[in-house]
Amino acid sequence: MLSSRLIPVTSLERNEVYLEDAYTSKEVELMDTGLNNRHVLITGASGGIGFESARVFLEEGARVSATYNTNIRGLKELEPKWSDQLSTYQVDIRDEGQVKELFVQANDRFGRVDILIANAGIANHEGRAVHDMSLEQWHLTMSVNLTGTFLCAKHFFGNLKTHPDESASLILIGSTAGFFGEAWYCDYSASKAAMHGIMMSLKNEIVHLAPRGRVNLVNPGWTSTPMAEDALNDKETLRKILQTIPMRKVALPEDIAQTILYLASDRLSGHVSGLTINVAGGMEGRVLYSQDELDLE
């Protein structure tokens, strides 16, 4: 059912404005996403993109199983309001036993997991040249970003086999670092580049378990999250970043979450599978603006 209310559009400065129907001056109608009562499992949901995704799915009426690694952070704020729709789980996605048990508990609480948002990931805050990078750092990044994603996808697909239905959706969260590369962060870039290969393979597997099943990939660009906080707080680094983005702004977590929401909805994107969406303000890996053309104040 369509509902009517004013739609807040959040800018980088988080000022709220409201859109009106240009022809009738009436409130804009929101489209029904069809996500009400769908069960969504989101990994790495305690902050940033994962947290914002949990919030927007809850607002759509979805039942959300949200994982965190060490600190529940923002999820605790959501629990009182959404106690009937939200379950939180502390999970190390590198541990197959924990991932397997996660799906058992999630199924027991909300029924079959219909949608998996494989969002959990890490990045070293201090860049290192490849000749200075330790094998330990390489293994840690790969174990979380690549092996952890593999384990979540593996048990999601196993769950689809045990609980068959017509549709299902896996949304992988990569990065533009996996698309353009990122000097000093080859471990992170490599782990995120691998998401494309996983997506292109699993889109052809999921339909054998759910005939209308879909797999897609979202590559966020520079986004205002705790992971990027240090870089974005440095004015010179921010200037260099904005020189490569046509829209001359950094994304907010809700920019990414709304794209994820679109891909999760069978109603909005039911014939979309095998797609990579870069949510990066048009960034294409080259300098577009001189420093004089940017205003950081």
C-alpha positions as CSV (number, residue, x, y, z in Angstrom):
1,M,0.0,0.0,0.0
2,L,1.2,3.5,-0.8
3,S,1.6,5.9,2.1
4,S,2.0,9.6,1.8
5,R,4.4,11.8,3.8
6,L,7.0,14.4,3.1
7,I,10.4,13.0,2.1
8,P,13.5,14.3,3.9
9,V,16.5,14.6,1.6
10,T,19.7,14.7,3.7
11,S,22.6,16.7,2.4
12,L,26.2,16.4,3.3
13,E,25.7,19.1,5.9
14,R,22.6,17.1,7.2
15,N,20.3,20.0,6.6
16,E,16.8,18.7,5.8
17,V,14.7,19.9,3.0
18,Y,11.4,18.6,1.7
19,L,10.2,17.7,-1.8
20,E,6.7,18.5,-3.0
21,D,4.9,17.1,-6.0
22,A,5.7,19.6,-8.8
23,Y,2.3,19.3,-10.4
24,T,-0.2,18.9,-7.5
25,S,1.8,20.5,-4.6
26,K,0.6,17.5,-2.6
27,E,2.8,15.2,-0.5
28,V,4.9,12.8,-2.4
29,E,3.8,9.2,-2.3
30,L,6.3,6.6,-1.2
31,M,6.5,3.4,-3.2
32,D,5.9,0.1,-1.4
33,T,9.1,-1.9,-1.5
34,G,7.5,-5.1,-0.6
35,L,10.0,-5.7,2.2
36,N,7.5,-5.8,5.0
37,N,8.0,-9.0,7.0
38,R,10.9,-10.1,4.8
39,H,13.8,-11.4,6.9
40,V,17.1,-9.5,6.3
41,L,20.4,-10.6,7.8
42,I,23.0,-7.8,7.9
43,T,26.6,-8.4,8.9
44,G,28.8,-5.6,10.3
45,A,25.7,-3.7,11.4
46,S,26.9,-1.8,14.5
47,G,28.0,1.3,12.6
48,G,28.3,3.1,9.3
49,I,26.7,1.5,6.3
50,G,25.6,-1.6,8.1
51,F,23.8,0.3,10.9
52,E,22.1,2.7,8.4
53,S,21.0,-0.3,6.4
54,A,19.5,-1.9,9.5
55,R,17.6,1.3,10.2
56,V,16.1,1.7,6.8
57,F,15.1,-2.0,6.5
58,L,13.3,-1.7,9.9
59,E,11.5,1.4,8.7
60,E,10.3,-0.7,5.7
61,G,8.8,-3.3,8.1
62,A,11.5,-5.9,7.5
63,R,12.6,-8.3,10.3
64,V,16.3,-7.7,10.8
65,S,19.0,-10.0,12.1
66,A,22.0,-7.7,12.7
67,T,25.5,-8.9,13.6
68,Y,28.5,-7.1,15.2
69,N,32.0,-8.3,16.0
70,T,33.1,-6.6,19.3
71,N,30.9,-3.6,20.0
72,I,27.2,-3.3,19.6
73,R,27.4,0.5,19.4
74,G,24.4,2.1,17.5
75,L,22.4,-1.1,17.4
76,K,21.6,-0.7,21.1
77,E,19.8,2.5,20.3
78,L,17.5,0.7,17.8
79,E,16.5,-2.2,20.1
80,P,13.9,-0.4,22.3
81,K,11.9,0.9,19.3
82,W,12.2,-2.1,17.1
83,S,12.3,-5.0,19.6
84,D,9.7,-7.0,17.7
85,Q,11.6,-6.7,14.4
86,L,15.3,-6.7,15.4
87,S,17.6,-9.3,16.8
88,T,21.3,-8.7,17.3
89,Y,24.1,-11.3,17.4
90,Q,27.8,-11.1,18.3
91,V,29.6,-13.1,15.6
92,D,33.1,-13.5,14.3
93,I,32.4,-14.1,10.6
94,R,35.8,-15.8,10.3
95,D,34.5,-18.7,12.5
96,E,32.4,-21.1,10.5
97,G,30.8,-22.6,13.6
98,Q,29.6,-19.1,14.6
99,V,28.3,-18.3,11.2
100,K,26.4,-21.6,11.0
101,E,24.9,-21.1,14.4
102,L,23.9,-17.5,13.4
103,F,21.6,-18.8,10.7
104,V,20.1,-21.4,13.1
105,Q,19.3,-18.7,15.6
106,A,18.1,-16.2,13.0
107,N,15.7,-18.8,11.5
108,D,14.4,-19.6,14.9
109,R,13.6,-16.0,15.6
110,F,12.2,-14.7,12.3
111,G,11.9,-17.7,10.0
112,R,13.9,-18.2,6.8
113,V,16.5,-15.6,6.0
114,D,15.3,-14.1,2.7
115,I,18.1,-11.5,2.1
116,L,21.7,-11.4,3.1
117,I,23.7,-8.1,3.2
118,A,27.3,-9.2,3.4
119,N,28.7,-5.9,4.7
120,A,31.2,-6.8,7.4
121,G,34.8,-5.8,6.6
122,I,38.0,-4.2,7.8
123,A,40.7,-1.9,6.5
124,N,44.0,-1.0,8.1
125,H,43.9,2.7,9.0
126,E,47.5,3.1,8.2
127,G,48.4,2.5,4.6
128,R,51.5,0.4,3.9
129,A,53.4,-0.2,0.7
130,V,53.3,-3.7,-0.5
131,H,57.0,-4.3,0.3
132,D,56.3,-3.2,3.9
133,M,53.1,-5.1,4.4
134,S,53.3,-8.0,6.8
135,L,51.9,-11.4,5.8
136,E,49.9,-11.2,9.1
137,Q,48.1,-8.0,7.9
138,W,47.4,-9.6,4.5
139,H,45.9,-12.7,6.1
140,L,43.8,-10.7,8.6
141,T,42.2,-8.6,5.8
142,M,41.5,-11.6,3.7
143,S,40.2,-13.7,6.5
144,V,37.5,-11.0,7.4
145,N,36.7,-9.5,4.0
146,L,37.0,-12.5,1.8
147,T,36.8,-15.7,3.9
148,G,34.1,-14.1,6.1
149,T,32.0,-13.2,3.1
150,F,32.5,-16.7,1.7
151,L,31.3,-18.3,4.9
152,C,28.2,-16.1,5.2
153,A,27.3,-16.7,1.5
154,K,27.9,-20.5,1.9
155,H,25.6,-20.8,4.9
156,F,23.0,-18.4,3.4
157,F,22.9,-20.7,0.3
158,G,22.7,-23.8,2.5
159,N,19.8,-22.2,4.3
160,L,18.1,-21.6,1.0
161,K,18.4,-25.3,0.2
162,T,17.0,-26.3,3.6
163,H,14.2,-23.7,3.4
164,P,13.3,-23.4,-0.3
165,D,11.2,-20.5,-1.7
166,E,10.8,-18.7,-5.0
167,S,13.0,-15.7,-4.3
168,A,16.1,-14.7,-2.3
169,S,18.7,-12.0,-2.5
170,L,22.4,-11.7,-1.7
171,I,23.9,-8.2,-1.7
172,L,27.7,-8.1,-1.5
173,I,29.3,-4.9,-0.3
174,G,32.6,-4.1,-2.1
175,S,34.4,-0.8,-2.6
176,T,35.6,1.4,-5.3
177,A,39.0,0.5,-4.0
178,G,38.3,-2.9,-5.6
179,F,37.3,-1.2,-8.9
180,F,40.0,1.5,-9.2
181,G,42.7,0.1,-6.8
182,E,44.1,2.0,-3.8
183,A,47.8,2.6,-3.4
184,W,49.1,1.5,0.1
185,Y,46.0,-0.7,0.6
186,C,46.5,-3.5,-1.8
187,D,45.2,-6.0,0.7
188,Y,41.9,-4.2,1.1
189,S,41.6,-3.5,-2.7
190,A,42.3,-7.2,-3.5
191,S,39.7,-8.4,-1.0
192,K,37.1,-6.1,-2.4
193,A,37.9,-6.8,-6.0
194,A,37.2,-10.4,-5.3
195,M,33.6,-9.5,-4.6
196,H,32.9,-9.1,-8.3
197,G,34.1,-12.7,-9.0
198,I,32.0,-14.0,-6.2
199,M,28.9,-12.1,-7.4
200,M,29.3,-13.3,-11.0
201,S,29.6,-16.9,-9.9
202,L,26.9,-17.0,-7.3
203,K,24.2,-15.2,-9.4
204,N,24.3,-18.4,-11.5
205,E,24.2,-20.7,-8.5
206,I,21.4,-19.1,-6.5
207,V,18.7,-19.8,-9.1
208,H,19.2,-23.5,-8.5
209,L,18.0,-22.9,-4.9
210,A,15.6,-20.1,-5.5
211,P,14.3,-19.7,-9.1
212,R,14.0,-15.9,-8.7
213,G,17.1,-15.5,-6.6
214,R,19.4,-12.6,-7.3
215,V,23.0,-11.6,-6.4
216,N,24.3,-8.1,-6.8
217,L,27.3,-5.9,-5.7
218,V,27.4,-2.4,-4.2
219,N,30.7,-0.6,-4.4
220,P,30.6,2.4,-2.0
221,G,33.1,5.2,-2.7
222,W,34.3,7.6,-0.1
223,T,31.7,7.5,2.6
224,S,31.4,9.3,6.0
225,T,31.8,6.2,8.2
226,P,34.0,5.4,11.2
227,M,36.3,3.5,8.9
228,A,37.0,6.6,6.8
229,E,36.9,9.1,9.6
230,D,40.6,9.7,9.9
231,A,41.1,10.4,6.2
232,L,38.1,12.6,5.9
233,N,39.1,14.7,8.9
234,D,42.4,15.6,7.2
235,K,41.6,18.6,5.0
236,E,44.4,17.9,2.4
237,T,43.3,14.3,2.0
238,L,39.7,15.4,1.7
239,R,40.7,17.9,-1.0
240,K,42.4,15.2,-3.0
241,I,39.3,13.0,-2.7
242,L,36.9,15.6,-3.8
243,Q,39.1,16.4,-6.8
244,T,38.1,13.0,-8.2
245,I,34.3,13.2,-7.6
246,P,32.1,15.1,-10.1
247,M,29.5,15.8,-7.4
248,R,32.2,17.2,-5.1
249,K,30.8,15.6,-2.0
250,V,31.4,12.5,0.1
251,A,28.6,10.0,0.5
252,L,26.6,9.5,3.7
253,P,25.8,6.0,4.9
254,E,22.2,6.5,3.9
255,D,23.2,7.0,0.3
256,I,24.6,3.5,0.3
257,A,21.8,2.0,2.4
258,Q,19.1,3.2,0.0
259,T,20.9,1.5,-2.9
260,I,21.1,-1.7,-0.9
261,L,17.4,-1.3,-0.2
262,Y,16.6,-1.0,-3.9
263,L,18.5,-4.1,-4.7
264,A,17.0,-6.1,-1.9
265,S,13.4,-5.4,-3.1
266,D,11.9,-7.9,-5.5
267,R,9.3,-5.3,-6.3
268,L,11.8,-2.6,-7.3
269,S,14.6,-4.7,-8.8
270,G,13.2,-8.2,-9.3
271,H,14.9,-8.7,-12.7
272,V,18.2,-7.2,-11.6
273,S,21.0,-9.7,-11.0
274,G,24.7,-9.7,-11.6
275,L,24.8,-5.9,-11.4
276,T,27.6,-3.8,-9.9
277,I,26.6,-0.4,-8.7
278,N,29.3,2.1,-7.8
279,V,27.8,4.6,-5.3
280,A,30.5,7.2,-5.5
281,G,29.2,10.4,-6.9
282,G,30.4,9.6,-10.3
283,M,34.0,9.0,-9.3
284,E,36.1,7.5,-12.1
285,G,39.6,7.4,-10.7
286,R,41.0,10.6,-12.2
287,V,41.4,14.2,-11.1
288,L,38.5,16.4,-12.4
289,Y,38.9,19.6,-10.4
290,S,41.8,21.8,-9.5
291,Q,42.3,22.7,-5.8
292,D,41.0,26.2,-6.5
293,E,37.7,24.8,-7.7
294,L,36.9,23.3,-4.3
295,D,35.5,25.0,-1.3
296,L,36.0,22.9,1.9
297,E,34.8,25.6,4.3
